[in-house]
Amino acid sequence: MKILIPFVWRAILILGMLLQTFQLCSQTHLSQLADVPAPFLTVPQTVVEDELGRPYYYLAAKSGGLQVFDIQSITNPTLVKTVSKTDLDGLEVMDAFQQGNFLYLALGNFFGSSNTQTPGLGILDISDPANPVVKDVWRDTTEMNGSGFVTVQGDYAYLGGMLVGFYILNVHIPDSIKLVSKTQPDQNFPVQNPSGPAVPRGRGMAIRNDLLYLCYDAGGLRIMDISDKSHPQEIGHYINPGNPNKQQAFNNIALNGDLAYIAVDYCGMEVLNIANPANITRTGWWNPWSCESPSNLWVGSPGHSNQIIFDFASQLVFLSTGQSELSIVDVSDPAQPQLFDGYGATDDQIGTWGVTFRGNRIYLTYILAAIPFSSNWAGVKIFDWNYSTGTIRPKIKSEISVSPNPFSDHLTVQLLENIPVNLTVTLFDALGRKVSNLERIENDPGNQSFEWAGRISPGIYFLQVTEGQNSRMVKLFNVGN
């Protein structure tokens, strides 16, 4: 009887995921545009659609190097250029991040145990996207186990160095990368003297001002003070307290104000309150595969959360979830995350590694794998995301007039119907950080107008009009002064 119990639990999990897939088929907001098979033994990792609006995407393709695809015809992407690993000092391409006309590459294979490489960073000039130029390659020749993630803020690149933790590199001069610091956070949390798979590894991260939020794989979430980039200091950490007897893998993170959304491998997604780094608390947990159950093991789990994207306008999180492919989770109530949409089935023998969301397009990268999940196809699938903001939850029914838009240093918001007393109007930036509440115009007879004045950085902003559980979101553009 004891032998049968894990199989029964496994059957229940798979049945639940199949029912979930059936339900999604009836409500999906996704239409597949293209699939692009990868050459044999190429393992697609991350897609970056050109942020300057040019018709290209860049694929971090591991042993296949960095591949540039022309997407003038989005239904038929065409490979136009490959920057091979030979061009990158022999290092494989694991992740990519674009800032303007430069593409930053996380280099060095970390898969397996016998063929890992040294961690590295590459910089490409993509002024002409179809003909990228390698500006510089930096590598740490003293370490192994590769790198898994890179992000850039200003003159600094932050590189997830797996066993190392993370690197900070000065990239102000693109053809002369300089190491600033190499930091390994405390390895004795949550396990003292860890060994084997229990050793923490630096994975995804996010940067906000002088704080770095590091997903430290088996080591949970770490918050690092990077105000002194030569000597980062750990000021907070967290691991799920409700699952103490099973190793957890914190893979990637997305920020929304005081909340962090964490992709936790076979444990779904946690919503954490990070307002106080010394006291990180859990707000919600989307746990579709019953992470705590004895039958849900790392190998063979129906889902593996890896990459994560948060869209502030829709309050949706997009997760690449291994055998479950794509899961889209509504976090408008952060205490009760709910599956909203998705793609794929647990029994189709293909599995995802990465997800990219840009505008109305979603890219999924698929890998060939036997462990931790079975996948017999590698490549990129591209989807149209035909969703309108506001369809998930009730909306404010009043018509809203916002002027000007684009704006520079002031905004006026007018509702064309009477406003309840408890209505609020709030301005947020693209990362979900509150900029300001708008003030009612007191001399407006109907109290129907609000205004804001100030100076903020150019970019995308969101105006949220809220009454209780009802809300309306308006996308704005600030053009500066």
N, C-alpha and C positions, 0 to 999 in steps of 0.2 A: 504493500500500500504506500509506503514511504517513497518508493521508486516512482510511483505513478503521479504523485502530487505535483512535481515540477512540470510534468508534461501536461497536466490538466491546466495549470496556471498559464503555461505557454499557449495552449489552445485558446484559452479565454482572451489573452492579450491579442492574439492574431485575429480572432473573431471580432473583437472590439475595433481593431484597426480597419478591418474589411468593411464593417458597418459604417465606420467614420468615412472611409473612402467613398462608399455608396452615397452617403448623405452629401458629401462635397460635390459629387458629380451633378447633383440637381441644382446647386446654387453657385457654381464656380463663376468667377469673374475673369477667367483666364482663357485665352485663345492662343494655341500654339502657332507661331509664325515660321519657325525653322528648327531643324536639328542639324548639327555639324559634327559628324563623326571625327574622332581623333585618330591619327595614325597609330599603328600598333605600338604598344608600350609607352605611348605618350599619356601622361596623367594630368588632365586639366585641373588647375587649382583655383584660379581667380580670374574673373573678367572685369575689366575696367572700360566702360564706355567713355569715349573722349569727352571730357568735361567742357571743352571749348566749343562743342556743338558740331565738330567735324565728323563726317560719316565713317568712323572707325571704332573698333574696339580692340583692346590689347588683352591677350590671354597669357597669363603665367602658366606655362605648360610643363613644369618640372623638367624632365630630361629633354623635352622638346623645345626648351628655351623660351624666349618671349616671341609670341606670334602676333602679327598685326593683320586684322581682317577689315576689308572694305565692306561697309554695310549700306552703301547707297541703295542696294536692293536688300532690304532687311530679311526677305524670305530666301535669299540666296547669298549669304556672306561668302566673301572670297578672300582666301589667304594671299596677301600681297608681299609679306616680308617676314622672315624669321631671323631673330638674333639668337644664334646658337649658344650652347653652353661653352663652346670653344671661344667664342667672342667675350665670354664672361669669366675668364680665368678657370674654365672647367667646371664652374659651379652651376647647379640646377636652379631653376627659377620657381620659387614657392609662393610668392605673393607680389602684388604690385599696387602702387599708389601714385596717382597723378596730382601734380601741383603745377598749374599753368602749362608751360611747354617742356616740363621735365617729368619723366617717369622714374620712380624709385622702386627698385626690385629687392625683395628679400631673397637672398641666395643661400644655397647649401641644403642638400637633401637631409631630411630628418626621419624618413620612413625606414623601417627595418632596424636591424642592429649591426649588420656587418658592412653596409655600404653608405653609412652617413658621411656627411662632408663638413668642412669647417663653415661656420656662419660667415655671411658676407652681405655687402650692400653694393648694388650697382645703380648708376645713374645714366639714363638715356636722354638725349635731346630729341624731342619729338616735334620740333618746329615744323618739319615735314613728316607727318605721321607715317607715310608709306616708306620712309627712309630714315629710321631712327639711327642716331649716332651715339655710340658708347662714349661717355665722357670720362668715367672713372669706375674702377672696381676696387673695393676695400674688402679685406678678409682678415679674420682673426686666426692666425696659423697655430695658435696654442690650444684651441678648443675644437671639439667635434659636436656632432648631433644637430648641425645645421641651424636654420632660422625659419620661423613660420609666419611672421607678420611684420609689416612695416607701415608706419604712418609718419607724416611730416607736419611740423608746425613752424612756420617762419624759417629760420636758418638751421633748424635742427631736425634730424631724422631719428626716429625711435624704432629700434629693431628688436623684435622678440627673438632671443637667442637660445630658446629651448633650455638646456641644462644650465646655461649661463645666467638666465634671467632676462636682462635687457641691456642694450647698448644705447648710448646717446652719441650721435655723430654730428659734427658741424658740416653742413653741406652748402654753406654760403657760396663757396667757389665750387661749382659742380664738377670740375675736373681735378679737384684736390680734396677728397674726403678726409676729414680729420677726426680721430677718436677723441671724444671728450671724457667718457666714463663707461665702465662696465660694472653692472650692479647685480648681485645675486641676493634677492630678499631672503629673509629667515627661512631656512629649509626645515626647521623643526616644528612646523605647523602644517597640518594638524597632527602629524606623526613625528615622534621623536626619533632621530637617527634613521630616516627612511632609506630604503634600498629598493632596487628594481623599479617596478612601475609606480611605487609609492613616492619616488623622488619627484619633486615639483619641476615643471618645465614651463618656460615662458612662452605663452601663446598670444592670443589677441589682446589689444590694449586700446585705450582711448585717452586723449589728452584734453584737459580743460585748465586753462590758465597755468598755474604752477603745480597742478596735481596730475599724476599719471595713474591710471586705473589698469592694473595688470591682471589678466586671467592667467594664473600660475598653475594651470592644469591640476595636478593632484594636490596642489597647495592652495586651492581656493582663489579668492579675490584678494589682491593686495593694493592698498592705496599708498602711493609714494609721493613725497614732497620733492619736487624737482626744481625748486627755486634756486638752489645751488646745483647746477647741472654737473659739476665735477664730483659732488658727493650727495646723491639722492638718499633720502631717508624714508624708511617705512613708518607710516603713522597709523595704519589700520589694516585689519585683515578679517576675513569671514569664510566660513564653510558651513554648509547646510547642517544644522543641529538635529534635524529630524531623520537623518540617515547615517548614524554614527558607525555602523558596522560594515559599510560598503564604500569602497574608494570612489570618489567623484572626480570628474574631469571638467574643470572650468575652461572652456575653449575660447569664447569670444564675448564681447561686451558692446552694448549701445547705450548712450546716455540720453536722459530726458529730464532736465532740471535736477531735482534731488533724487531722481530714480535712476537705477541702472538695471538694464535687462541683460541677463547672463545666459548664454547657451551652455547647458550643462550636459554634454554628451548624451548618455542614455537616460538622463534624468529630466529632460525637457528644458524648461526655462524658468529661472527664478527672477522675481522682481524685488530689488533691494532698495532700501532707503539709505542713501549715502550722505545725507546732510551732515552727519557727524562721523568723520572717518574713524574715530576711536570707538564708535558704537554703531556699527553697521547692523541693520535689522532687516528681516525679511518682511515684505509687504504682501507678496503673493507668490504662488508656485503653480505653474502649468505643468502637470505631471501625468501626461497621457499614457505612459507605458508602465505605470505603477513601479517606479524606480526602486522602491523599498522592498518589493516582493522578491522572494528567494529565486524565482525563476527568471527574473530579468537580469541577465548578466551582460557584461560588456560585449562578449562574443555572441552574436546571434540576436541581439536585441532588435525589436522591430523599428527602433528609431535611434539616431545618433545626432544630436544637435551640434552643429559645427560652426558655420558662419551665421551672422545675424545682422539684420538691417532694421532700423526703426524709422517709420515715416510719421512725422509729427502731425501733418495735416489730417491724416486718416486715423491716427492713434492705432496703427497696426504695426506688428512686428513680423518680419519675414525671416524664416529659419530654414536653412538647408538641414534636412533631418535624415540623412543616410538612406536606409531602406524605405523610409516614409517620404523621401524625396523633398517635397516642399510643404511646410506648414505655415499658415498665416494666422496670427493670433491677435485678437482684439484686446488691447490693454487700456481701453477708455476707463474701465474700472480696474485699477492696478491690483486691487486685492482679490479680484476674481477674473483672471485672464481666461478668455474663452476662444476655442478654435473658431475661426471665421471662414476660412477657405483653405484650399491647398491643391496639390496635384500629386498623382501617383498612387500606387498600391504596394503593400508590403510584400506581395508575392510575385512581382513582375521581374525580379532578378536584375534590377538596375538600381544604383544608389548614388546619391549626390554627395559632393564635397563642399561646393561653394554656392553662394547666391549673391546676385547683384540686382539692385532695384534702382532704376533711373527713369524719371518721367513716367511714361506709360509702358515701360518695358521691364521685363524680369528675365535675367539670365541665370540658368542653372548649369553648374559644371558637374559632370559625372565621371567616376573613376572605375577602372577595373580593380576588383578586390575580392578576396576570399575571407579576410578578417579585417575588421570586426563584423562586416556584413557582406553578403554575396552580391556582386555586381559584375555582369558580363558585357557591359557596354561602356565606352568612354567617349566623351564629347561634350558639346554645349547645346542646350535647348533654349530657345528664345520664345518668350510669350508676350502677347499684348495684355496689358492689365486694364480692363475696361470697367473701371470703378469710379464713382463720383463721391467725393468727400461728403459725409453726412448721412449716408444710407444705413449705417450701422445702428445708430441710436437716435432718439427723438431730436428734432431740430426746433430751434426758435422759428416760429412761422412768420414773424414780421419781416417785411422787406428791409434790407440793410443798404444804406448808401454810405460808401467810404470815399472820401476825397482828400487830397488827390491820391492817385495810385497809378504810376509810381509816386513816391513822396520823398521829401528830404528832411525837413526839421519840424513838420507839424502834420497832424491828422485831425480830421473831423469825421465823426460817425453819427449818422442820423437813422433812427428807426421810424418807419412810416406808420406805426401803430402805437397805442399807449404802451408804456413800459412798466412792468411790475417793479415794485420797490426794491426787491432783492436781486435785480439783474446787475451783472458786472460785465465790464468790457476790458479785456486784458491783451497786451501786446507781448508776443513771444518771439525769440529769435529762432533760427532754423534748427537749433539743438534742443529746443523746448525750454530754454531758460527765460524766465519772466523778465521782461524789460521794464514794464510799468503798467499799472492800472490807468485807464483813461478816466478823466474827471467829468462829471455831469456839468453841462453848461447851465448855471443857476438861473439865468434870465430867460431860459427857454420855457415858455408857458406850460408845455406838456411834459417837461423833463424828458424830451425825446432825443436830445443831442449830447454827445460826449466829445471831448477833445484832448489832445496830447501835444506837447511841444518839447523838443530836445534835440540832441545831436547823437547819432549812433552810426556805427560803421555801415557802409553800403552792403547790400545783400538781400536775401530773402527773409521775410518776417511773416508771422501769422497773427491775425486778430481773432480772438475768441470771444464771442458773446454768449454768456451763460446765465441760465435761470434754473436753479436746482439741478436736475439731471439732464435738462435740455440744453443744447448748445448749437452754435453755428460757427464755422471756421471760414475765414476769408484770407486768401494768400495775397501778400503785399510785397512790393519791391522798393527798397530804399536806394536812391541814386547818389546820396551824399550831398555835400554842399558845394 
